[in-house]
Amino acid sequence: MPSLYDLDHGALSALLPDQPAYRVDQIWQGLYEKATPVDELTNVPKAVRARLTEAAPAALTPVTESVSRDGDTVKWLWELDGGARVETVLMHYGDRSTVCISTQAGCAMGCGFCATGQAGFERQLTVGEIVEQVVRARQRAAARDDPRRVSNVVFMGMGEPMANYDNTWATVQRLHGDMGISARHLTISTVGIVPGIRRMADEALPVNLAVSLHAADDELRDELVPINKRYPLAMLAEACEHYLKVKNRRLSFEWALIDGVNDRGRDATQLADYALALKAHVNLIPLNPTPGYLTRGTRPERVRAFRDLLRSLGVNTTVRQNRGTDIDAACGQLRAGHEATPVELSRPGSAPRR
């Protein structure tokens, strides 16, 4: 049975064959333009709403909801059909509200410092399961005492978007075409799936590209981000350069700072060389603690020193604000709990330890 947001406009019409076209349009506009729950579509007859709910139910069942102390970060753990669980994070800033969404249940990329990577891969999310995360976040943002509009969507939650490319891109089209979110406010993150980056360059919409880099040396990146063995840094740079030429969008690199692993002076110099060649912006992310990863994140003073060194080398650099640490808001943390087997990443030059 399809979920509500798996239906495109034609499928919605086919589900209600006795309803006039204007009624289907009312439902579609209510679901997407206004993000209204089906049972609150008061311009639609109650019997039609009941039929729709029965034939195409919601995909996301809430398991846990956590709200940060300041109320500006909300994280949900959802259960999907079949029992898989995924996370969504809504973050309010002074000038925007952003939702971070998942594209897979689990992840097969095997990055040991990531709570999602520790859990392994379960399954792909459908278009409806991805889209509904944005809808739920929009509903929650609008319900605040000071109502907010979700203006930005980042595909940086659980999973590798490029490994679920078709459903990820169909979601982009739905968010842009039906929910009215500008392509320039949509960001797709990848650990470096080169074929996906090249495929995205051929798409019509100029979305932002973010690469989870974490190391600018192949030997270290092979350890931190195993997919680097298939798509090494030189190949990744070529794909990013092609994307920039075609789309003329800003490229960003995500760099999770890990104490004694990728926060040294030589790491900053290597990163600067790599980023400057691509005119990339660097987002430094103090590593969030995860129950399955014993290596600590870089200390705040060292984060600042790393940032300052990058800036002195000419790199546009931002330290990403750590949002919702008190509610396990880093990707995969809420689901992980204490289930993961702790892994301590070795210092460069030695093997990882369990």
C-alpha positions as CSV (number, residue, x, y, z in Angstrom):
1,M,0.0,0.0,0.0
2,P,1.5,3.4,-1.0
3,S,1.8,6.0,1.7
4,L,0.1,9.4,1.3
5,Y,3.1,11.3,0.0
6,D,4.2,8.5,-2.3
7,L,1.3,9.5,-4.6
8,D,1.9,11.9,-7.4
9,H,-0.9,14.0,-8.7
10,G,-2.0,11.4,-11.2
11,A,-2.0,8.6,-8.6
12,L,-4.0,10.8,-6.2
13,S,-6.6,11.4,-8.9
14,A,-6.8,7.7,-9.7
15,L,-7.3,6.9,-6.0
16,L,-10.4,9.1,-6.1
17,P,-12.0,8.4,-9.5
18,D,-15.4,9.8,-8.5
19,Q,-14.1,13.1,-7.4
20,P,-13.9,16.2,-9.7
21,A,-10.5,17.5,-10.8
22,Y,-10.9,20.6,-8.6
23,R,-11.3,18.4,-5.5
24,V,-8.1,16.6,-6.3
25,D,-6.4,19.9,-6.8
26,Q,-7.7,21.1,-3.4
27,I,-6.3,18.1,-1.7
28,W,-2.9,18.4,-3.5
29,Q,-2.6,22.1,-2.6
30,G,-3.5,21.4,1.0
31,L,-1.0,18.6,1.4
32,Y,1.9,20.4,-0.3
33,E,1.4,24.2,-0.5
34,K,-0.1,24.4,3.0
35,A,1.3,21.2,4.6
36,T,-2.1,20.5,6.1
37,P,-2.9,17.1,7.6
38,V,-5.6,15.2,5.8
39,D,-8.1,15.4,8.7
40,E,-7.7,19.2,8.7
41,L,-8.6,19.7,5.1
42,T,-11.9,21.3,6.0
43,N,-12.7,22.3,2.4
44,V,-12.8,18.5,1.5
45,P,-15.8,16.4,2.5
46,K,-15.2,14.3,5.6
47,A,-16.0,11.1,3.8
48,V,-13.4,11.8,1.1
49,R,-10.8,12.5,3.8
50,A,-11.6,9.2,5.5
51,R,-11.3,7.3,2.2
52,L,-7.9,8.9,1.5
53,T,-6.6,8.2,5.0
54,E,-7.6,4.5,4.7
55,A,-6.2,4.0,1.1
56,A,-3.0,6.0,1.6
57,P,-2.0,6.4,5.2
58,A,0.9,8.4,6.6
59,A,4.3,6.7,6.4
60,L,5.9,8.0,9.6
61,T,4.9,6.8,13.0
62,P,6.5,8.8,15.8
63,V,8.6,6.8,18.3
64,T,10.4,9.6,20.1
65,E,10.4,13.4,19.9
66,S,13.2,15.4,21.6
67,V,13.3,19.2,22.0
68,S,16.4,21.1,22.9
69,R,16.4,23.3,26.1
70,D,16.1,26.5,24.0
71,G,13.3,25.0,21.8
72,D,15.1,25.8,18.6
73,T,16.0,22.2,17.7
74,V,13.5,19.4,17.4
75,K,14.4,15.8,16.6
76,W,12.1,12.9,15.7
77,L,12.6,9.2,15.6
78,W,10.1,7.7,13.2
79,E,9.2,4.1,12.6
80,L,8.5,3.0,9.0
81,D,6.5,0.2,7.5
82,G,8.4,-3.0,8.3
83,G,9.9,-1.6,11.5
84,A,12.9,0.4,10.3
85,R,13.6,3.6,12.1
86,V,14.9,7.0,10.8
87,E,15.5,10.4,12.1
88,T,14.6,14.0,11.2
89,V,15.9,17.2,12.7
90,L,14.3,20.7,12.6
91,M,16.5,23.6,13.4
92,H,15.4,27.2,13.8
93,Y,17.9,30.0,13.3
94,G,17.5,33.8,13.4
95,D,16.9,34.1,9.6
96,R,15.7,30.7,8.6
97,S,14.4,27.3,9.6
98,T,16.1,24.2,8.2
99,V,15.1,20.6,8.2
100,C,17.7,17.8,8.0
101,I,16.1,14.7,6.4
102,S,17.1,11.0,6.0
103,T,17.1,9.1,2.7
104,Q,17.9,5.6,3.9
105,A,17.3,3.5,7.0
106,G,20.9,3.0,8.1
107,C,23.8,3.5,5.8
108,A,26.2,1.2,4.0
109,M,29.1,3.7,3.7
110,G,30.8,2.4,6.9
111,C,32.2,5.6,8.3
112,G,33.1,4.5,11.8
113,F,32.7,7.8,13.6
114,C,29.1,8.1,12.4
115,A,26.3,6.6,14.5
116,T,24.3,5.8,11.4
117,G,27.3,4.1,9.8
118,Q,27.8,2.0,12.9
119,A,24.2,0.6,12.5
120,G,24.7,-0.7,9.0
121,F,22.2,-0.5,6.1
122,E,18.5,-1.6,6.3
123,R,16.7,-0.3,3.3
124,Q,16.0,2.7,1.0
125,L,13.4,5.2,1.8
126,T,10.6,5.8,-0.7
127,V,9.8,9.3,-2.0
128,G,6.8,9.5,0.3
129,E,8.9,8.6,3.3
130,I,11.4,11.3,2.5
131,V,8.9,14.0,1.6
132,E,6.8,13.4,4.7
133,Q,9.7,14.3,6.9
134,V,9.7,17.8,5.4
135,V,5.9,18.0,5.7
136,R,6.0,17.1,9.4
137,A,8.7,19.6,10.1
138,R,6.7,22.3,8.3
139,Q,3.7,21.5,10.4
140,R,5.7,21.8,13.6
141,A,7.4,25.0,12.6
142,A,4.1,26.6,11.7
143,A,2.6,25.6,15.1
144,R,5.2,27.6,17.1
145,D,4.1,30.6,19.2
146,D,6.1,32.5,16.6
147,P,5.2,30.6,13.5
148,R,8.1,29.8,11.2
149,R,8.4,28.6,7.6
150,V,10.8,25.9,6.7
151,S,12.9,27.5,4.0
152,N,15.9,25.2,3.7
153,V,16.2,21.4,3.4
154,V,19.4,19.5,3.8
155,F,19.8,15.9,2.8
156,M,22.2,15.2,5.5
157,G,20.4,12.8,7.8
158,M,20.6,9.1,7.9
159,G,21.9,7.4,4.8
160,E,23.8,8.3,1.6
161,P,21.5,10.3,-0.7
162,M,23.4,9.3,-3.8
163,A,22.9,5.6,-3.0
164,N,19.2,6.2,-3.2
165,Y,19.5,8.6,-6.1
166,D,16.2,8.2,-7.9
167,N,14.1,8.7,-4.8
168,T,16.3,11.5,-3.6
169,W,15.9,13.4,-6.9
170,A,12.2,12.8,-7.1
171,T,11.9,14.3,-3.6
172,V,13.9,17.4,-4.8
173,Q,11.4,17.8,-7.6
174,R,8.5,17.5,-5.3
175,L,9.9,19.9,-2.8
176,H,10.7,22.5,-5.5
177,G,7.7,22.1,-7.8
178,D,4.9,21.4,-5.3
179,M,6.1,22.8,-1.9
180,G,7.7,25.9,-3.4
181,I,11.2,25.5,-1.9
182,S,13.8,27.1,-4.0
183,A,16.4,24.8,-5.5
184,R,19.1,27.1,-4.1
185,H,17.8,26.3,-0.6
186,L,18.1,22.6,-1.1
187,T,21.4,20.9,-0.3
188,I,22.4,17.3,-1.1
189,S,25.3,15.8,0.9
190,T,27.4,12.9,-0.2
191,V,30.5,11.1,1.1
192,G,31.8,11.3,-2.4
193,I,29.8,9.0,-4.7
194,V,31.3,10.3,-8.0
195,P,28.7,8.9,-10.4
196,G,25.9,10.5,-8.4
197,I,27.6,13.9,-8.5
198,R,28.0,13.7,-12.2
199,R,24.4,12.6,-12.7
200,M,23.2,15.5,-10.6
201,A,25.2,17.9,-12.8
202,D,22.9,16.8,-15.7
203,E,19.7,17.6,-13.8
204,A,17.8,20.8,-14.4
205,L,17.6,22.1,-10.8
206,P,20.7,23.9,-9.4
207,V,20.8,22.4,-5.9
208,N,23.7,22.9,-3.6
209,L,26.3,20.1,-3.3
210,A,28.0,19.3,0.0
211,V,30.8,16.7,0.3
212,S,31.5,15.0,3.6
213,L,35.3,15.1,3.2
214,H,36.9,14.7,6.7
215,A,40.4,14.1,5.2
216,A,42.3,15.5,2.3
217,D,44.8,12.7,2.3
218,D,43.9,9.4,0.6
219,E,45.5,7.2,3.2
220,L,43.6,8.8,6.1
221,R,40.4,9.2,4.1
222,D,40.5,5.5,3.2
223,E,40.2,4.9,6.9
224,L,37.7,7.5,7.8
225,V,35.5,7.3,4.7
226,P,35.9,3.8,3.1
227,I,34.2,4.7,-0.2
228,N,37.4,6.8,-0.9
229,K,39.1,3.6,-1.9
230,R,36.7,3.4,-4.9
231,Y,36.5,7.2,-5.6
232,P,39.7,8.7,-4.3
233,L,40.3,12.4,-3.8
234,A,41.6,13.2,-7.3
235,M,38.5,11.6,-8.9
236,L,36.2,13.3,-6.4
237,A,37.8,16.7,-7.2
238,E,37.2,16.2,-11.0
239,A,33.5,15.5,-10.4
240,C,33.1,18.5,-8.1
241,E,34.8,20.7,-10.6
242,H,32.5,19.5,-13.3
243,Y,29.5,20.2,-11.1
244,L,30.7,23.7,-10.3
245,K,31.2,24.5,-14.0
246,V,27.7,23.2,-15.0
247,K,25.7,24.6,-12.0
248,N,27.7,27.6,-10.8
249,R,26.7,26.8,-7.2
250,R,28.9,27.0,-4.1
251,L,30.5,23.8,-3.1
252,S,30.9,23.0,0.5
253,F,33.1,20.5,2.4
254,E,32.0,19.0,5.7
255,W,34.8,18.2,8.1
256,A,34.1,16.5,11.4
257,L,37.0,17.3,13.7
258,I,38.4,14.3,15.5
259,D,40.9,14.7,18.3
260,G,44.4,13.9,17.1
261,V,43.2,12.3,13.9
262,N,42.3,15.1,11.4
263,D,42.8,18.3,13.4
264,R,46.5,18.8,13.0
265,G,48.3,21.5,11.1
266,R,49.2,19.3,8.2
267,D,45.5,18.3,7.9
268,A,44.5,22.0,7.7
269,T,47.2,22.6,5.0
270,Q,46.0,19.6,2.9
271,L,42.4,20.7,3.3
272,A,43.3,24.3,2.3
273,D,45.1,23.1,-0.9
274,Y,42.1,20.9,-1.8
275,A,39.4,23.5,-1.0
276,L,41.1,26.5,-2.6
277,A,41.5,24.6,-5.9
278,L,37.7,24.2,-6.0
279,K,36.7,27.5,-4.4
280,A,34.9,25.5,-1.7
281,H,33.5,26.6,1.6
282,V,34.5,24.5,4.6
283,N,32.1,23.7,7.4
284,L,34.0,22.5,10.5
285,I,31.9,20.2,12.7
286,P,33.0,19.4,16.2
287,L,32.5,15.7,16.4
288,N,29.4,14.7,18.4
289,P,30.0,11.9,20.9
290,T,28.4,8.6,19.8
291,P,28.0,5.5,21.9
292,G,29.9,3.3,19.4
293,Y,32.9,5.6,18.8
294,L,35.4,6.1,21.6
295,T,37.6,8.7,19.9
296,R,36.7,12.2,21.1
297,G,35.9,15.3,19.1
298,T,38.4,18.1,18.9
299,R,38.5,20.5,21.9
300,P,36.9,23.9,21.4
301,E,40.2,25.8,21.6
302,R,41.7,23.5,19.0
303,V,38.6,23.9,16.8
304,R,39.2,27.6,16.8
305,A,42.9,27.2,16.0
306,F,42.1,24.9,13.1
307,R,39.5,27.4,11.8
308,D,42.0,30.3,12.2
309,L,44.7,28.5,10.3
310,L,42.3,27.7,7.4
311,R,41.3,31.3,7.2
312,S,44.9,32.5,7.3
313,L,45.4,30.2,4.3
314,G,42.6,31.9,2.4
315,V,39.8,29.3,3.0
316,N,36.2,30.5,3.7
317,T,35.5,28.6,6.9
318,T,32.6,28.3,9.3
319,V,32.4,26.3,12.5
320,R,29.0,24.8,12.5
321,Q,27.0,25.4,15.6
322,N,26.5,22.2,17.5
323,R,22.7,22.0,17.7
324,G,20.8,19.8,20.1
325,T,23.7,17.9,21.7
326,D,21.5,17.6,24.7
327,I,18.9,15.7,22.7
328,D,21.3,13.4,20.7
329,A,20.7,15.5,17.5
330,A,23.7,14.2,15.6
331,C,22.7,11.9,12.8
332,G,21.9,8.4,14.1
333,Q,22.4,9.2,17.8
334,L,18.8,9.0,18.9
335,R,18.4,5.6,17.3
336,A,21.7,4.3,18.3
337,G,21.3,4.6,22.1
338,H,23.7,2.1,23.6
339,E,23.3,-0.6,20.9
340,A,26.6,0.0,19.0
341,T,29.8,-1.8,19.7
342,P,32.4,0.8,20.7
343,V,35.2,1.5,18.2
344,E,38.2,3.6,18.9
345,L,39.8,5.1,15.8
346,S,43.6,4.8,15.8
347,R,45.8,7.8,15.3
348,P,47.1,8.2,11.7
349,G,49.5,5.4,10.8
350,S,48.1,2.6,12.9
351,A,45.1,0.2,12.6
352,P,41.7,0.9,14.2
353,R,41.1,-0.8,17.5
354,R,38.0,-2.5,18.9
